Amino acid sequence: MNILDELEWRGAINQQTDEEGLKEVTDAKSIALYCGIDPSGDSMHVGHLIPFMILKRFQLAGHKPVILIGGGTGSIGDPSGRNSERVLQTMDKIQDNADKLSAQMRKLFKAGSEESGIKLVNNYDWLSGLSFLDFLRDFGKEFNINTMLAKDVVSSRLDTGISFTEFSYQIIQSVDFLHLFQNEDVQLQIGGSDQWGNITAGLDLIRKKEGSNAKAFGLTIPLLLKADGTKFGKSADGAIWLDPEKTTPYEFYQFWFNQDDRDVVKYLKYFTFLSKDDIDALENQVETEPHKRAAQKALAEEMTRFVHSQEALDEAITITQALFSGEIHSLTADQIESTFKEVPSSEAPKGEHNLVEFLVDVTGIEPSRRQAREDIKNGAIRLKGIQIKDVDHIVNEEDSFDSRFIIVRKGKKKYFLVNLV
């Protein structure tokens, strides 16, 4: 199966500049291709992953991907998808973000290593040496203002206004494509659907500089929407980051595990490297045994293992099973801290406390002593996952996790984190 046929099956192609030409060249030889990301933040989120997973698929099919970190373009700011000007970051911050994104690319794709076959470059290396006069003479002269204004990325901003800085972004991205075409033999640029105008501008520049017969191509991926029409990649608490300090592996696992039946097969095709036969089998299970959530489990496991590690996946499963069973006493204090960071919390002094007083006066979990006694007697209160029905129980170190936290569960689903100070 040609790589483009596979991408079609996965629903991962939105637009192509020359479908027949690209298929012909990818059938005939191994080509170099690239996708870029600007260091506007210090971590990717799951939405950023999509085009880079496509790069990885090309690499598995025998092609030669290049990942571009936009240390140069990131200092300008892509106007795509925005209705107002970006606030420019300092160059030190851009460099720090670029370093962290590069580290993520090395971890995920082994980018830059000989074994992976995936190159890692930073466009600051060639853009920073370009003088303003050279930029205008060598490149600005090749761009027609009327053509630039017609690009969606610019025309959508004409009512609200756009600075020359952001207006010139498509020229700078075009310079990147030309540079990689000339120096890395890159023939294909991949990007999100919002990058179509920038990609086609790059192709125009290549043909003006290298001749109309230059074989270069562009391909965009569709905007990924959930079944309810909302944009993919966010939870109720915000973006799902690849940095485990921003989104823990457990939260990451849960994000994928909780996907809608209507979306899960699409995400298996987009994000995992499972075969067509495996995905077809999981799709059949969604239709015949949706209660087993086999497809969601496979998606969560594949993605958590890929982005984090097998060890992180094992821990996420351990936490999931402990919470499902209520047997949280097996978790470590560090697991408790990361898992329960979003639940209601309070502080309590270390030492011994009567349970009723602890629930009412110390932590405020219960509104009154009468209610606290009633809930305790009815078995609605658990400490460390263990049911407590004794109103005279003394809360002590044995009820805590490493003398750092106490987890109170009230009823079936209400958890409270008590920080011991």
Number of C-alpha atoms within 10 A of each C-alpha: 8 13 19 17 12 15 18 12 13 17 15 22 21 15 15 17 17 14 13 9 14 21 14 12 14 18 14 9 10 14 19 24 27 27 19 22 20 22 27 22 16 19 21 20 18 18 17 15 17 19 23 23 17 22 25 19 18 22 21 15 14 16 19 22 28 24 22 21 24 26 26 23 24 24 20 20 22 23 22 18 13 11 14 12 16 13 8 12 16 10 13 9 15 22 20 16 21 24 16 18 22 23 15 19 20 17 13 17 21 17 22 17 12 9 8 16 19 25 20 19 19 20 22 19 12 12 18 10 9 11 10 10 10 11 15 12 11 12 16 16 10 14 15 9 10 8 9 19 15 12 16 16 23 21 13 18 20 11 8 9 14 17 11 8 13 19 20 17 21 26 20 23 21 21 23 23 27 24 17 22 23 13 9 16 15 22 23 23 27 23 23 21 16 16 22 24 17 24 24 20 22 25 26 18 19 24 15 13 14 14 11 11 9 14 18 24 21 24 23 21 22 16 16 19 12 17 14 10 8 10 12 16 18 15 10 6 7 9 16 22 22 22 19 16 10 14 18 20 28 23 20 24 25 19 18 21 19 14 20 14 17 13 14 25 21 17 19 25 21 20 20 18 17 14 11 14 9 13 19 14 13 23 20 14 16 20 11 10 12 15 10 11 19 17 26 27 17 19 27 26 22 21 20 25 17 17 21 18 16 14 12 18 23 16 16 24 18 17 21 18 13 16 16 11 10 17 14 22 18 13 17 12 17 12 19 19 15 15 19 14 12 12 11 12 17 14 15 16 11 16 12 12 17 14 24 24 20 19 21 17 15 18 17 14 21 19 11 15 16 11 14 22 21 15 19 21 14 14 16 16 25 20 21 21 19 16 17 19 17 15 16 14 14 16 19 15 16 11 19 21 22 13 16 16 23 25 22 23 21 19 13 10 10 11 19 21 22 21 19 18 11
